[in-house]
Amino acid sequence: MSQNMRPPTLKITPEEYKDLSTKLTPKPTVLKNCIWAFFVGGLICAIGQVIINLFVAGGLNQTQASTAATALLIFLGALLTGLGVYDEIGKYAGAGSIVPVTGFANSIVSPALEFKREGYVMGVGARLFTVAGPVLVYGIATSIVVGIIYYFLH
Amino acid sequence: MFVFRMIIPAFLVGGVICVIGQLLMDLTKPSFTPAHVLVTFVTGGAILGALGWYKPLIEIGGAGASVPLSGFGYSLAKGAMDAVSREGLMGALSGGVAATAVGIAAAVLFGYLVSIAFNPKG
């Protein structure tokens, strides 16, 4: 077989080839990703601020308003995931749609929907916590350690 | 207009926090998944909250600091410390979950309802 192969068109050494291929490989789109993350993440937080302000105008105090806004954003994130909209945003927004609490809601609904066919207990019920589980484990565990250290320092 | 107060700081602070998450994803191995990003943010927020470094961010950025998952971590740590001040050592166990109960319950309820009501796309 090998004698039938055409002669190489590029007369370069493997080292030169490696150099050339690194040069021609598209630059990682880190900057573009960061710009998307900044605008989408910023926008979700700005919407959150509008909701907080509306709740404050409605008579809630700052903490209540912030808590209620978080619940509403979780609802919106879950609903948009069910409608298939949130994952479309996520294709561009990356961390901009993952890091806000709406992304937390998305991480709860996505696996639960995907594994719905495995039933309502081990499918939906268990998969709701695919990502939320680790988040709660590390978050709550850290808060307990913080509380204990705080107790002994004060 | 009152409704538009704090919007720009929230946008900027929230945007910067999300860029940190994007850099975590882009500059680490592919095995560092969105789940790892969320765990990093909740733990990081709790630690920064304990050190007293996250509160200024909330004061400057409002929802820009409270809506990202690091804000959830901050609420957990703040809840634990506040409860320790009120009720002693048991507060370390109860405070974090109590302070974030609405968010956790909302996530379970809405997550469950949406998963029941909708079917996967594609």
Interface residues (C-beta under 8 A of the other chain):
Chain A: P28 V30 N33 C34 W36 A37 F38 F39 V40 G41 G42 L43 I44 C45 A46 G48 Q49 V50 I51 I52 N53 L54 A57 S66 T67 A68 A69 T70 A71 L73 I74 F75 A78 L79 T81 G82 L83 G84 D87 G94 A95 G96 I98 V99 P100 V101 T102 G103 F104 A105 S107 I108 V109 A112 L113 E114 K116 Y120 V124 G125 L128 T130 V131 A132 P134 V135 L136 Y138 G139 I140 T142 S143 I144 V146 G147 I148 I149 Y150 Y151 H154
Chain B: F2 V3 F4 R5 M6 I7 I8 A10 F11 L12 V13 G14 G15 V16 I17 C18 V19 I20 G21 Q22 L23 L24 M25 D26 L27 P34 A35 V37 L38 V39 F41 V42 T43 A46 I47 G49 A50 G61 G62 A63 G64 S66 V67 P68 L69 S70 G71 F72 G73 L76 A77 G79 A80 M81 A83 V84 S85 G88 L89 G91 A92 L93 G95 G96 V97 T100 V102 G103 I104 A106 A107 V108 F110 G111 Y112 L113 V114 S115 I116 A117 F118 N119 P120 K121
